[in-house]
């Protein structure tokens, strides 16, 4: 699959939710002794699956 550079604009609520999701992934990786995921990979994952697939924390 060819990679394409994209630019997106997100609101503050979505940005905070993505940041918290990333922090949870980092914490889980540290707890398991695994490498810390790159933030760009997290965005790719979200774009591939769609943000609606991820649990929203309130």
C-alpha positions, 0 to 999 in steps of 0.5 A: 500500500502506497503511503500518502501524506494527509493533513487533517483538522480536529477539534479540541475534544477529539485531540484530547481523546486521541492523546488519552488513547495514545497515553493508554497505549504507551502505558500498556507498552511500558507495563509489558516491556514492549517498544513505545508506539509512534504517534504517527502509527496511532494516527494511521491506525485511527484513520484505517479503522475510523475513530468511531471504533474506539471507545470514548472516555468522558 
